[in-house]
Amino acid sequence: YLTVVFRQAGTTPMRSLLEMRLRRASIMLLEPHCAEKTVAEVSRRCGFASAAHFSRAFRAMFGTTPLGWRKKGRYSSPE
């Protein structure tokens, strides 16, 4: 049933989970208490085994690298 609901929404359960993890990472990259954490550590905390995969997925969703996101210090929802 859930797969049908996700399909009607135009996504899949795995895609939705990936987007939630990436949104959480985007917030963590900007949180002051996470400023000392590396991008690789943020990616691990958000459930990514590979920092390279995390960076590619992040760039695809937000249009910039995780480090670029952190340097700009911005948050905007992906379209």
NORCORBEL-V759984 format. One record per run of one state. SS is the DSSP state (~ for helix, > for strand, _ for the rest). FROM is the first residue (numbers start at 0). TO is the last residue. If there is no record, write none. Layout:
# NORCORBEL-V759984
ss: {SS | SS}
from: {FROM | FROM}
to: {TO | TO}
This chain:
# NORCORBEL-V759984
ss: {_ | ~ | _ | ~ | _ | ~ | _ | ~ | _ | ~ | _ | ~ | _}
from: {0 | 1 | 8 | 12 | 28 | 31 | 34 | 38 | 45 | 50 | 62 | 65 | 72}
to: {0 | 7 | 11 | 27 | 30 | 33 | 37 | 44 | 49 | 61 | 64 | 71 | 78}
